[in-house]
Amino acid sequence: MYLQLVLNAVNGFLVEWLNAVTTASDFNLTQALVGTLLSLITALSVEAKIWSPLGVSEAAKRSLVGSARSR
């Protein structure tokens, strides 16, 4: 769990830093923190298997398989 916390924090700040570098804008600390928090919540909910009872994975599998067949 601590590894997820560290990796999500690094990810949030790296994404915002890369955005600031590529668009020549200022680094937005608030946006970096929000990105970190959202990715942490997503990772922890996946680890806790919160998505399973909601049927999100099955819906994603159906939609991805259906789009591959229509090609």
N, CA, C, O and CB atoms as a CASP TS submission, in Angstrom:
PFRMAT TS
TARGET T0000
AUTHOR 0000-0000-0000
METHOD Language model
MODEL 1
PARENT N/A
ATOM      1  N   MET     1       0.824  -1.189   0.000  1.00  0.00           N
ATOM      2  CA  MET     1       0.000   0.000   0.000  1.00  0.00           C
ATOM      3  C   MET     1       0.873   1.260   0.000  1.00  0.00           C
ATOM      4  O   MET     1       0.544   2.251  -0.653  1.00  0.00           O
ATOM      5  CB  MET     1      -0.940  -0.006   1.210  1.00  0.00           C
ATOM      6  N   TYR     2       1.972   1.213   0.728  1.00  0.00           N
ATOM      7  CA  TYR     2       2.852   2.384   0.751  1.00  0.00           C
ATOM      8  C   TYR     2       3.502   2.615  -0.602  1.00  0.00           C
ATOM      9  O   TYR     2       3.740   3.755  -1.001  1.00  0.00           O
ATOM     10  CB  TYR     2       3.926   2.223   1.820  1.00  0.00           C
ATOM     11  N   LEU     3       3.788   1.529  -1.301  1.00  0.00           N
ATOM     12  CA  LEU     3       4.360   1.659  -2.633  1.00  0.00           C
ATOM     13  C   LEU     3       3.374   2.354  -3.566  1.00  0.00           C
ATOM     14  O   LEU     3       3.768   3.199  -4.369  1.00  0.00           O
ATOM     15  CB  LEU     3       4.749   0.282  -3.192  1.00  0.00           C
ATOM     16  N   GLN     4       2.089   2.000  -3.463  1.00  0.00           N
ATOM     17  CA  GLN     4       1.076   2.674  -4.278  1.00  0.00           C
ATOM     18  C   GLN     4       1.009   4.161  -3.959  1.00  0.00           C
ATOM     19  O   GLN     4       0.876   4.989  -4.860  1.00  0.00           O
ATOM     20  CB  GLN     4      -0.294   2.033  -4.062  1.00  0.00           C
ATOM     21  N   LEU     5       1.100   4.491  -2.702  1.00  0.00           N
ATOM     22  CA  LEU     5       1.055   5.892  -2.296  1.00  0.00           C
ATOM     23  C   LEU     5       2.211   6.667  -2.913  1.00  0.00           C
ATOM     24  O   LEU     5       2.020   7.757  -3.454  1.00  0.00           O
ATOM     25  CB  LEU     5       1.093   6.011  -0.769  1.00  0.00           C
ATOM     26  N   VAL     6       3.389   6.110  -2.830  1.00  0.00           N
ATOM     27  CA  VAL     6       4.576   6.774  -3.375  1.00  0.00           C
ATOM     28  C   VAL     6       4.491   6.869  -4.894  1.00  0.00           C
ATOM     29  O   VAL     6       4.745   7.930  -5.463  1.00  0.00           O
ATOM     30  CB  VAL     6       5.854   6.024  -2.962  1.00  0.00           C
ATOM     31  N   LEU     7       4.138   5.771  -5.552  1.00  0.00           N
ATOM     32  CA  LEU     7       4.067   5.783  -7.012  1.00  0.00           C
ATOM     33  C   LEU     7       2.986   6.729  -7.534  1.00  0.00           C
ATOM     34  O   LEU     7       3.188   7.392  -8.551  1.00  0.00           O
ATOM     35  CB  LEU     7       3.811   4.380  -7.528  1.00  0.00           C
ATOM     36  N   ASN     8       1.859   6.799  -6.861  1.00  0.00           N
ATOM     37  CA  ASN     8       0.807   7.721  -7.281  1.00  0.00           C
ATOM     38  C   ASN     8       1.212   9.169  -7.059  1.00  0.00           C
ATOM     39  O   ASN     8       0.885  10.035  -7.870  1.00  0.00           O
ATOM     40  CB  ASN     8      -0.483   7.426  -6.535  1.00  0.00           C
ATOM     41  N   ALA     9       1.913   9.437  -5.984  1.00  0.00           N
ATOM     42  CA  ALA     9       2.391  10.799  -5.744  1.00  0.00           C
ATOM     43  C   ALA     9       3.389  11.204  -6.825  1.00  0.00           C
ATOM     44  O   ALA     9       3.318  12.310  -7.361  1.00  0.00           O
ATOM     45  CB  ALA     9       3.038  10.912  -4.345  1.00  0.00           C
ATOM     46  N   VAL    10       4.308  10.313  -7.138  1.00  0.00           N
ATOM     47  CA  VAL    10       5.287  10.597  -8.193  1.00  0.00           C
ATOM     48  C   VAL    10       4.581  10.785  -9.523  1.00  0.00           C
ATOM     49  O   VAL    10       4.909  11.702 -10.277  1.00  0.00           O
ATOM     50  CB  VAL    10       6.329   9.466  -8.297  1.00  0.00           C
ATOM     51  N   ASN    11       3.620   9.928  -9.817  1.00  0.00           N
ATOM     52  CA  ASN    11       2.882  10.027 -11.068  1.00  0.00           C
ATOM     53  C   ASN    11       2.140  11.360 -11.186  1.00  0.00           C
ATOM     54  O   ASN    11       2.198  12.007 -12.231  1.00  0.00           O
ATOM     55  CB  ASN    11       1.900   8.873 -11.185  1.00  0.00           C
ATOM     56  N   GLY    12       1.456  11.767 -10.143  1.00  0.00           N
ATOM     57  CA  GLY    12       0.713  13.026 -10.188  1.00  0.00           C
ATOM     58  C   GLY    12       1.612  14.219 -10.454  1.00  0.00           C
ATOM     59  O   GLY    12       1.268  15.102 -11.239  1.00  0.00           O
ATOM     60  N   PHE    13       2.753  14.244  -9.803  1.00  0.00           N
ATOM     61  CA  PHE    13       3.669  15.368  -9.988  1.00  0.00           C
ATOM     62  C   PHE    13       4.386  15.302 -11.333  1.00  0.00           C
ATOM     63  O   PHE    13       4.624  16.337 -11.955  1.00  0.00           O
ATOM     64  CB  PHE    13       4.690  15.400  -8.861  1.00  0.00           C
ATOM     65  N   LEU    14       4.734  14.094 -11.789  1.00  0.00           N
ATOM     66  CA  LEU    14       5.402  13.971 -13.090  1.00  0.00           C
ATOM     67  C   LEU    14       4.483  14.369 -14.240  1.00  0.00           C
ATOM     68  O   LEU    14       4.917  15.024 -15.189  1.00  0.00           O
ATOM     69  CB  LEU    14       5.895  12.543 -13.296  1.00  0.00           C
ATOM     70  N   VAL    15       3.239  13.980 -14.157  1.00  0.00           N
ATOM     71  CA  VAL    15       2.292  14.342 -15.215  1.00  0.00           C
ATOM     72  C   VAL    15       2.124  15.853 -15.276  1.00  0.00           C
ATOM     73  O   VAL    15       2.130  16.432 -16.362  1.00  0.00           O
ATOM     74  CB  VAL    15       0.926  13.660 -14.985  1.00  0.00           C
ATOM     75  N   GLU    16       1.976  16.487 -14.143  1.00  0.00           N
ATOM     76  CA  GLU    16       1.813  17.942 -14.135  1.00  0.00           C
ATOM     77  C   GLU    16       3.092  18.643 -14.571  1.00  0.00           C
ATOM     78  O   GLU    16       3.041  19.647 -15.281  1.00  0.00           O
ATOM     79  CB  GLU    16       1.401  18.425 -12.743  1.00  0.00           C
ATOM     80  N   TRP    17       4.238  18.120 -14.150  1.00  0.00           N
ATOM     81  CA  TRP    17       5.513  18.717 -14.565  1.00  0.00           C
ATOM     82  C   TRP    17       5.693  18.595 -16.078  1.00  0.00           C
ATOM     83  O   TRP    17       6.109  19.548 -16.737  1.00  0.00           O
ATOM     84  CB  TRP    17       6.695  18.042 -13.829  1.00  0.00           C
ATOM     85  N   LEU    18       5.374  17.406 -16.628  1.00  0.00           N
ATOM     86  CA  LEU    18       5.483  17.220 -18.069  1.00  0.00           C
ATOM     87  C   LEU    18       4.540  18.149 -18.821  1.00  0.00           C
ATOM     88  O   LEU    18       4.895  18.677 -19.875  1.00  0.00           O
ATOM     89  CB  LEU    18       5.193  15.773 -18.437  1.00  0.00           C
ATOM     90  N   ASN    19       3.353  18.347 -18.289  1.00  0.00           N
ATOM     91  CA  ASN    19       2.408  19.279 -18.900  1.00  0.00           C
ATOM     92  C   ASN    19       2.973  20.696 -18.888  1.00  0.00           C
ATOM     93  O   ASN    19       2.862  21.417 -19.880  1.00  0.00           O
ATOM     94  CB  ASN    19       1.056  19.237 -18.165  1.00  0.00           C
ATOM     95  N   ALA    20       3.572  21.095 -17.782  1.00  0.00           N
ATOM     96  CA  ALA    20       4.146  22.440 -17.688  1.00  0.00           C
ATOM     97  C   ALA    20       5.316  22.605 -18.647  1.00  0.00           C
ATOM     98  O   ALA    20       5.479  23.670 -19.243  1.00  0.00           O
ATOM     99  CB  ALA    20       4.600  22.730 -16.254  1.00  0.00           C
ATOM    100  N   VAL    21       6.124  21.580 -18.803  1.00  0.00           N
ATOM    101  CA  VAL    21       7.287  21.661 -19.694  1.00  0.00           C
ATOM    102  C   VAL    21       6.863  21.695 -21.151  1.00  0.00           C
ATOM    103  O   VAL    21       7.388  22.491 -21.929  1.00  0.00           O
ATOM    104  CB  VAL    21       8.229  20.482 -19.456  1.00  0.00           C
ATOM    105  N   THR    22       5.920  20.843 -21.532  1.00  0.00           N
ATOM    106  CA  THR    22       5.541  20.758 -22.946  1.00  0.00           C
ATOM    107  C   THR    22       4.689  21.931 -23.408  1.00  0.00           C
ATOM    108  O   THR    22       4.712  22.281 -24.588  1.00  0.00           O
ATOM    109  CB  THR    22       4.797  19.477 -23.200  1.00  0.00           C
ATOM    110  N   THR    23       3.946  22.537 -22.506  1.00  0.00           N
ATOM    111  CA  THR    23       3.097  23.664 -22.915  1.00  0.00           C
ATOM    112  C   THR    23       3.688  25.015 -22.520  1.00  0.00           C
ATOM    113  O   THR    23       3.070  26.055 -22.748  1.00  0.00           O
ATOM    114  CB  THR    23       1.714  23.519 -22.303  1.00  0.00           C
ATOM    115  N   ALA    24       4.871  25.002 -21.933  1.00  0.00           N
ATOM    116  CA  ALA    24       5.553  26.225 -21.491  1.00  0.00           C
ATOM    117  C   ALA    24       4.668  27.048 -20.550  1.00  0.00           C
ATOM    118  O   ALA    24       4.604  28.273 -20.652  1.00  0.00           O
ATOM    119  CB  ALA    24       5.961  27.076 -22.706  1.00  0.00           C
ATOM    120  N   SER    25       3.989  26.355 -19.637  1.00  0.00           N
ATOM    121  CA  SER    25       3.148  27.031 -18.654  1.00  0.00           C
ATOM    122  C   SER    25       3.731  26.805 -17.266  1.00  0.00           C
ATOM    123  O   SER    25       4.730  26.104 -17.108  1.00  0.00           O
ATOM    124  CB  SER    25       1.678  26.523 -18.726  1.00  0.00           C
ATOM    125  N   ASP    26       3.105  27.401 -16.271  1.00  0.00           N
ATOM    126  CA  ASP    26       3.574  27.250 -14.895  1.00  0.00           C
ATOM    127  C   ASP    26       3.146  25.903 -14.324  1.00  0.00           C
ATOM    128  O   ASP    26       2.131  25.331 -14.722  1.00  0.00           O
ATOM    129  CB  ASP    26       3.043  28.394 -14.017  1.00  0.00           C
ATOM    130  N   PHE    27       3.947  25.413 -13.378  1.00  0.00           N
ATOM    131  CA  PHE    27       3.622  24.186 -12.662  1.00  0.00           C
ATOM    132  C   PHE    27       2.478  24.482 -11.714  1.00  0.00           C
ATOM    133  O   PHE    27       2.547  25.426 -10.927  1.00  0.00           O
ATOM    134  CB  PHE    27       4.858  23.627 -11.892  1.00  0.00           C
ATOM    135  N   ASN    28       1.419  23.679 -11.787  1.00  0.00           N
ATOM    136  CA  ASN    28       0.231  23.883 -10.965  1.00  0.00           C
ATOM    137  C   ASN    28       0.215  22.829  -9.861  1.00  0.00           C
ATOM    138  O   ASN    28      -0.108  21.669 -10.113  1.00  0.00           O
ATOM    139  CB  ASN    28      -1.071  23.812 -11.827  1.00  0.00           C
ATOM    140  N   LEU    29       0.559  23.227  -8.655  1.00  0.00           N
ATOM    141  CA  LEU    29       0.622  22.302  -7.527  1.00  0.00           C
ATOM    142  C   LEU    29      -0.752  21.727  -7.196  1.00  0.00           C
ATOM    143  O   LEU    29      -0.863  20.546  -6.868  1.00  0.00           O
ATOM    144  CB  LEU    29       1.201  23.002  -6.303  1.00  0.00           C
ATOM    145  N   THR    30      -1.787  22.537  -7.278  1.00  0.00           N
ATOM    146  CA  THR    30      -3.142  22.063  -6.978  1.00  0.00           C
ATOM    147  C   THR    30      -3.551  20.951  -7.935  1.00  0.00           C
ATOM    148  O   THR    30      -4.107  19.936  -7.515  1.00  0.00           O
ATOM    149  CB  THR    30      -4.150  23.223  -7.055  1.00  0.00           C
ATOM    150  N   GLN    31      -3.277  21.140  -9.206  1.00  0.00           N
ATOM    151  CA  GLN    31      -3.620  20.124 -10.199  1.00  0.00           C
ATOM    152  C   GLN    31      -2.814  18.848  -9.972  1.00  0.00           C
ATOM    153  O   GLN    31      -3.337  17.749 -10.155  1.00  0.00           O
ATOM    154  CB  GLN    31      -3.377  20.657 -11.619  1.00  0.00           C
ATOM    155  N   ALA    32      -1.559  18.979  -9.578  1.00  0.00           N
ATOM    156  CA  ALA    32      -0.732  17.805  -9.280  1.00  0.00           C
ATOM    157  C   ALA    32      -1.293  17.037  -8.091  1.00  0.00           C
ATOM    158  O   ALA    32      -1.323  15.807  -8.106  1.00  0.00           O
ATOM    159  CB  ALA    32       0.722  18.224  -8.999  1.00  0.00           C
ATOM    160  N   LEU    33      -1.732  17.744  -7.073  1.00  0.00           N
ATOM    161  CA  LEU    33      -2.306  17.080  -5.896  1.00  0.00           C
ATOM    162  C   LEU    33      -3.630  16.394  -6.213  1.00  0.00           C
ATOM    163  O   LEU    33      -3.901  15.302  -5.714  1.00  0.00           O
ATOM    164  CB  LEU    33      -2.509  18.089  -4.771  1.00  0.00           C
ATOM    165  N   VAL    34      -4.445  17.024  -7.031  1.00  0.00           N
ATOM    166  CA  VAL    34      -5.723  16.425  -7.426  1.00  0.00           C
ATOM    167  C   VAL    34      -5.473  15.160  -8.256  1.00  0.00           C
ATOM    168  O   VAL    34      -6.129  14.140  -8.045  1.00  0.00           O
ATOM    169  CB  VAL    34      -6.583  17.444  -8.231  1.00  0.00           C
ATOM    170  N   GLY    35      -4.544  15.227  -9.179  1.00  0.00           N
ATOM    171  CA  GLY    35      -4.201  14.053  -9.979  1.00  0.00           C
ATOM    172  C   GLY    35      -3.675  12.918  -9.120  1.00  0.00           C
ATOM    173  O   GLY    35      -4.005  11.753  -9.341  1.00  0.00           O
ATOM    174  N   THR    36      -2.853  13.267  -8.139  1.00  0.00           N
ATOM    175  CA  THR    36      -2.321  12.269  -7.217  1.00  0.00           C
ATOM    176  C   THR    36      -3.441  11.621  -6.423  1.00  0.00           C
ATOM    177  O   THR    36      -3.477  10.398  -6.284  1.00  0.00           O
ATOM    178  CB  THR    36      -1.298  12.900  -6.270  1.00  0.00           C
ATOM    179  N   LEU    37      -4.338  12.411  -5.912  1.00  0.00           N
ATOM    180  CA  LEU    37      -5.439  11.897  -5.099  1.00  0.00           C
ATOM    181  C   LEU    37      -6.376  11.002  -5.907  1.00  0.00           C
ATOM    182  O   LEU    37      -6.783   9.940  -5.437  1.00  0.00           O
ATOM    183  CB  LEU    37      -6.224  13.052  -4.494  1.00  0.00           C
ATOM    184  N   LEU    38      -6.712  11.426  -7.109  1.00  0.00           N
ATOM    185  CA  LEU    38      -7.615  10.626  -7.940  1.00  0.00           C
ATOM    186  C   LEU    38      -6.989   9.296  -8.348  1.00  0.00           C
ATOM    187  O   LEU    38      -7.664   8.267  -8.343  1.00  0.00           O
ATOM    188  CB  LEU    38      -8.012  11.408  -9.184  1.00  0.00           C
ATOM    189  N   SER    39      -5.721   9.310  -8.695  1.00  0.00           N
ATOM    190  CA  SER    39      -5.089   8.044  -9.073  1.00  0.00           C
ATOM    191  C   SER    39      -4.918   7.136  -7.864  1.00  0.00           C
ATOM    192  O   SER    39      -4.995   5.916  -8.006  1.00  0.00           O
ATOM    193  CB  SER    39      -3.730   8.299  -9.732  1.00  0.00           C
ATOM    194  N   LEU    40      -4.691   7.691  -6.686  1.00  0.00           N
ATOM    195  CA  LEU    40      -4.590   6.883  -5.477  1.00  0.00           C
ATOM    196  C   LEU    40      -5.938   6.242  -5.140  1.00  0.00           C
ATOM    197  O   LEU    40      -5.992   5.063  -4.790  1.00  0.00           O
ATOM    198  CB  LEU    40      -4.098   7.740  -4.300  1.00  0.00           C
ATOM    199  N   ILE    41      -7.006   6.999  -5.243  1.00  0.00           N
ATOM    200  CA  ILE    41      -8.344   6.468  -4.968  1.00  0.00           C
ATOM    201  C   ILE    41      -8.678   5.345  -5.945  1.00  0.00           C
ATOM    202  O   ILE    41      -9.234   4.321  -5.550  1.00  0.00           O
ATOM    203  CB  ILE    41      -9.407   7.589  -5.055  1.00  0.00           C
ATOM    204  N   THR    42      -8.340   5.533  -7.216  1.00  0.00           N
ATOM    205  CA  THR    42      -8.596   4.500  -8.208  1.00  0.00           C
ATOM    206  C   THR    42      -7.792   3.241  -7.913  1.00  0.00           C
ATOM    207  O   THR    42      -8.334   2.137  -7.962  1.00  0.00           O
ATOM    208  CB  THR    42      -8.270   5.015  -9.602  1.00  0.00           C
ATOM    209  N   ALA    43      -6.514   3.393  -7.608  1.00  0.00           N
ATOM    210  CA  ALA    43      -5.664   2.228  -7.328  1.00  0.00           C
ATOM    211  C   ALA    43      -6.130   1.478  -6.092  1.00  0.00           C
ATOM    212  O   ALA    43      -6.159   0.247  -6.088  1.00  0.00           O
ATOM    213  CB  ALA    43      -4.212   2.660  -7.150  1.00  0.00           C
ATOM    214  N   LEU    44      -6.490   2.196  -5.054  1.00  0.00           N
ATOM    215  CA  LEU    44      -6.941   1.530  -3.828  1.00  0.00           C
ATOM    216  C   LEU    44      -8.290   0.855  -4.015  1.00  0.00           C
ATOM    217  O   LEU    44      -8.533  -0.204  -3.435  1.00  0.00           O
ATOM    218  CB  LEU    44      -7.022   2.529  -2.684  1.00  0.00           C
ATOM    219  N   SER    45      -9.170   1.445  -4.810  1.00  0.00           N
ATOM    220  CA  SER    45     -10.470   0.812  -5.042  1.00  0.00           C
ATOM    221  C   SER    45     -10.324  -0.449  -5.891  1.00  0.00           C
ATOM    222  O   SER    45     -11.076  -1.408  -5.719  1.00  0.00           O
ATOM    223  CB  SER    45     -11.431   1.798  -5.724  1.00  0.00           C
ATOM    224  N   VAL    46      -9.365  -0.447  -6.798  1.00  0.00           N
ATOM    225  CA  VAL    46      -9.112  -1.658  -7.578  1.00  0.00           C
ATOM    226  C   VAL    46      -8.525  -2.732  -6.682  1.00  0.00           C
ATOM    227  O   VAL    46      -8.909  -3.898  -6.782  1.00  0.00           O
ATOM    228  CB  VAL    46      -8.166  -1.366  -8.761  1.00  0.00           C
ATOM    229  N   GLU    47      -7.604  -2.361  -5.812  1.00  0.00           N
ATOM    230  CA  GLU    47      -6.987  -3.330  -4.911  1.00  0.00           C
ATOM    231  C   GLU    47      -8.009  -3.907  -3.932  1.00  0.00           C
ATOM    232  O   GLU    47      -7.948  -5.089  -3.595  1.00  0.00           O
ATOM    233  CB  GLU    47      -5.833  -2.681  -4.144  1.00  0.00           C
ATOM    234  N   ALA    48      -8.937  -3.083  -3.480  1.00  0.00           N
ATOM    235  CA  ALA    48      -9.959  -3.536  -2.528  1.00  0.00           C
ATOM    236  C   ALA    48     -11.103  -4.263  -3.231  1.00  0.00           C
ATOM    237  O   ALA    48     -12.046  -4.709  -2.579  1.00  0.00           O
ATOM    238  CB  ALA    48     -10.510  -2.348  -1.738  1.00  0.00           C
ATOM    239  N   LYS    49     -11.025  -4.383  -4.549  1.00  0.00           N
ATOM    240  CA  LYS    49     -12.026  -5.069  -5.376  1.00  0.00           C
ATOM    241  C   LYS    49     -13.410  -4.431  -5.253  1.00  0.00           C
ATOM    242  O   LYS    49     -14.427  -5.124  -5.230  1.00  0.00           O
ATOM    243  CB  LYS    49     -12.106  -6.543  -4.986  1.00  0.00           C
ATOM    244  N   ILE    50     -13.430  -3.122  -5.175  1.00  0.00           N
ATOM    245  CA  ILE    50     -14.699  -2.399  -5.118  1.00  0.00           C
ATOM    246  C   ILE    50     -15.390  -2.437  -6.476  1.00  0.00           C
ATOM    247  O   ILE    50     -16.619  -2.397  -6.546  1.00  0.00           O
ATOM    248  CB  ILE    50     -14.474  -0.939  -4.672  1.00  0.00           C
ATOM    249  N   TRP    51     -14.610  -2.516  -7.564  1.00  0.00           N
ATOM    250  CA  TRP    51     -15.191  -2.509  -8.900  1.00  0.00           C
ATOM    251  C   TRP    51     -15.952  -3.794  -9.208  1.00  0.00           C
ATOM    252  O   TRP    51     -16.911  -3.769  -9.980  1.00  0.00           O
ATOM    253  CB  TRP    51     -14.107  -2.297  -9.931  1.00  0.00           C
ATOM    254  N   SER    52     -15.544  -4.915  -8.621  1.00  0.00           N
ATOM    255  CA  SER    52     -16.151  -6.213  -8.973  1.00  0.00           C
ATOM    256  C   SER    52     -17.660  -6.254  -8.761  1.00  0.00           C
ATOM    257  O   SER    52     -18.376  -6.621  -9.693  1.00  0.00           O
ATOM    258  CB  SER    52     -15.510  -7.312  -8.160  1.00  0.00           C
ATOM    259  N   PRO    53     -18.184  -5.899  -7.586  1.00  0.00           N
ATOM    260  CA  PRO    53     -19.639  -5.984  -7.404  1.00  0.00           C
ATOM    261  C   PRO    53     -20.419  -5.003  -8.274  1.00  0.00           C
ATOM    262  O   PRO    53     -21.604  -5.214  -8.534  1.00  0.00           O
ATOM    263  CB  PRO    53     -19.983  -5.742  -5.959  1.00  0.00           C
ATOM    264  N   LEU    54     -19.776  -3.948  -8.720  1.00  0.00           N
ATOM    265  CA  LEU    54     -20.481  -2.956  -9.534  1.00  0.00           C
ATOM    266  C   LEU    54     -20.626  -3.391 -10.984  1.00  0.00           C
ATOM    267  O   LEU    54     -21.428  -2.821 -11.724  1.00  0.00           O
ATOM    268  CB  LEU    54     -19.758  -1.631  -9.477  1.00  0.00           C
ATOM    269  N   GLY    55     -19.860  -4.395 -11.397  1.00  0.00           N
ATOM    270  CA  GLY    55     -19.941  -4.887 -12.764  1.00  0.00           C
ATOM    271  C   GLY    55     -19.208  -4.040 -13.773  1.00  0.00           C
ATOM    272  O   GLY    55     -19.444  -4.173 -14.973  1.00  0.00           O
ATOM    273  N   VAL    56     -18.328  -3.172 -13.321  1.00  0.00           N
ATOM    274  CA  VAL    56     -17.595  -2.287 -14.230  1.00  0.00           C
ATOM    275  C   VAL    56     -16.668  -3.090 -15.129  1.00  0.00           C
ATOM    276  O   VAL    56     -16.567  -2.807 -16.323  1.00  0.00           O
ATOM    277  CB  VAL    56     -16.792  -1.243 -13.440  1.00  0.00           C
ATOM    278  N   SER    57     -15.975  -4.108 -14.559  1.00  0.00           N
ATOM    279  CA  SER    57     -15.042  -4.870 -15.389  1.00  0.00           C
ATOM    280  C   SER    57     -15.762  -5.651 -16.468  1.00  0.00           C
ATOM    281  O   SER    57     -15.300  -5.714 -17.607  1.00  0.00           O
ATOM    282  CB  SER    57     -14.225  -5.815 -14.533  1.00  0.00           C
ATOM    283  N   GLU    58     -16.877  -6.238 -16.122  1.00  0.00           N
ATOM    284  CA  GLU    58     -17.622  -7.007 -17.119  1.00  0.00           C
ATOM    285  C   GLU    58     -18.157  -6.102 -18.218  1.00  0.00           C
ATOM    286  O   GLU    58     -18.143  -6.479 -19.389  1.00  0.00           O
ATOM    287  CB  GLU    58     -18.775  -7.767 -16.459  1.00  0.00           C
ATOM    288  N   ALA    59     -18.622  -4.929 -17.863  1.00  0.00           N
ATOM    289  CA  ALA    59     -19.111  -3.983 -18.873  1.00  0.00           C
ATOM    290  C   ALA    59     -17.983  -3.542 -19.790  1.00  0.00           C
ATOM    291  O   ALA    59     -18.178  -3.407 -20.998  1.00  0.00           O
ATOM    292  CB  ALA    59     -19.753  -2.759 -18.202  1.00  0.00           C
ATOM    293  N   ALA    60     -16.797  -3.317 -19.219  1.00  0.00           N
ATOM    294  CA  ALA    60     -15.650  -2.931 -20.035  1.00  0.00           C
ATOM    295  C   ALA    60     -15.239  -4.063 -20.966  1.00  0.00           C
ATOM    296  O   ALA    60     -14.919  -3.830 -22.132  1.00  0.00           O
ATOM    297  CB  ALA    60     -14.473  -2.525 -19.146  1.00  0.00           C
ATOM    298  N   LYS    61     -15.247  -5.284 -20.454  1.00  0.00           N
ATOM    299  CA  LYS    61     -14.892  -6.429 -21.294  1.00  0.00           C
ATOM    300  C   LYS    61     -15.883  -6.585 -22.453  1.00  0.00           C
ATOM    301  O   LYS    61     -15.483  -6.841 -23.589  1.00  0.00           O
ATOM    302  CB  LYS    61     -14.851  -7.720 -20.452  1.00  0.00           C
ATOM    303  N   ARG    62     -17.168  -6.431 -22.160  1.00  0.00           N
ATOM    304  CA  ARG    62     -18.174  -6.552 -23.220  1.00  0.00           C
ATOM    305  C   ARG    62     -18.010  -5.467 -24.267  1.00  0.00           C
ATOM    306  O   ARG    62     -18.114  -5.733 -25.465  1.00  0.00           O
ATOM    307  CB  ARG    62     -19.579  -6.492 -22.632  1.00  0.00           C
ATOM    308  N   SER    63     -17.755  -4.254 -23.824  1.00  0.00           N
ATOM    309  CA  SER    63     -17.640  -3.162 -24.796  1.00  0.00           C
ATOM    310  C   SER    63     -16.364  -3.274 -25.608  1.00  0.00           C
ATOM    311  O   SER    63     -16.362  -2.941 -26.793  1.00  0.00           O
ATOM    312  CB  SER    63     -17.686  -1.813 -24.091  1.00  0.00           C
ATOM    313  N   LEU    64     -15.276  -3.736 -25.000  1.00  0.00           N
ATOM    314  CA  LEU    64     -14.031  -3.887 -25.746  1.00  0.00           C
ATOM    315  C   LEU    64     -14.099  -5.056 -26.720  1.00  0.00           C
ATOM    316  O   LEU    64     -13.587  -4.954 -27.835  1.00  0.00           O
ATOM    317  CB  LEU    64     -12.865  -4.076 -24.790  1.00  0.00           C
ATOM    318  N   VAL    65     -14.711  -6.146 -26.328  1.00  0.00           N
ATOM    319  CA  VAL    65     -14.843  -7.295 -27.212  1.00  0.00           C
ATOM    320  C   VAL    65     -15.796  -6.955 -28.351  1.00  0.00           C
ATOM    321  O   VAL    65     -15.561  -7.344 -29.495  1.00  0.00           O
ATOM    322  CB  VAL    65     -15.340  -8.534 -26.433  1.00  0.00           C
ATOM    323  N   GLY    66     -16.856  -6.241 -28.050  1.00  0.00           N
ATOM    324  CA  GLY    66     -17.803  -5.853 -29.094  1.00  0.00           C
ATOM    325  C   GLY    66     -17.197  -4.931 -30.127  1.00  0.00           C
ATOM    326  O   GLY    66     -17.505  -5.040 -31.313  1.00  0.00           O
ATOM    327  N   SER    67     -16.335  -4.017 -29.690  1.00  0.00           N
ATOM    328  CA  SER    67     -15.726  -3.093 -30.638  1.00  0.00           C
ATOM    329  C   SER    67     -14.690  -3.805 -31.493  1.00  0.00           C
ATOM    330  O   SER    67     -14.453  -3.400 -32.631  1.00  0.00           O
ATOM    331  CB  SER    67     -15.085  -1.914 -29.904  1.00  0.00           C
ATOM    332  N   ALA    68     -14.061  -4.868 -30.967  1.00  0.00           N
ATOM    333  CA  ALA    68     -13.079  -5.615 -31.763  1.00  0.00           C
ATOM    334  C   ALA    68     -13.790  -6.436 -32.848  1.00  0.00           C
ATOM    335  O   ALA    68     -13.244  -6.621 -33.936  1.00  0.00           O
ATOM    336  CB  ALA    68     -12.229  -6.547 -30.850  1.00  0.00           C
ATOM    337  N   ARG    69     -14.987  -6.921 -32.565  1.00  0.00           N
ATOM    338  CA  ARG    69     -15.719  -7.713 -33.554  1.00  0.00           C
ATOM    339  C   ARG    69     -16.244  -6.870 -34.705  1.00  0.00           C
ATOM    340  O   ARG    69     -16.371  -7.364 -35.826  1.00  0.00           O
ATOM    341  CB  ARG    69     -16.868  -8.430 -32.892  1.00  0.00           C
ATOM    342  N   SER    70     -16.551  -5.605 -34.444  1.00  0.00           N
ATOM    343  CA  SER    70     -17.146  -4.760 -35.474  1.00  0.00           C
ATOM    344  C   SER    70     -16.118  -4.264 -36.473  1.00  0.00           C
ATOM    345  O   SER    70     -16.482  -3.677 -37.492  1.00  0.00           O
ATOM    346  CB  SER    70     -17.847  -3.585 -34.839  1.00  0.00           C
ATOM    347  N   ARG    71     -14.849  -4.485 -36.203  1.00  0.00           N
ATOM    348  CA  ARG    71     -13.812  -4.010 -37.125  1.00  0.00           C
ATOM    349  C   ARG    71     -13.720  -4.861 -38.306  1.00  0.00           C
ATOM    350  O   ARG    71     -12.898  -4.607 -39.187  1.00  0.00           O
ATOM    351  CB  ARG    71     -12.489  -3.945 -36.470  1.00  0.00           C
TER
END
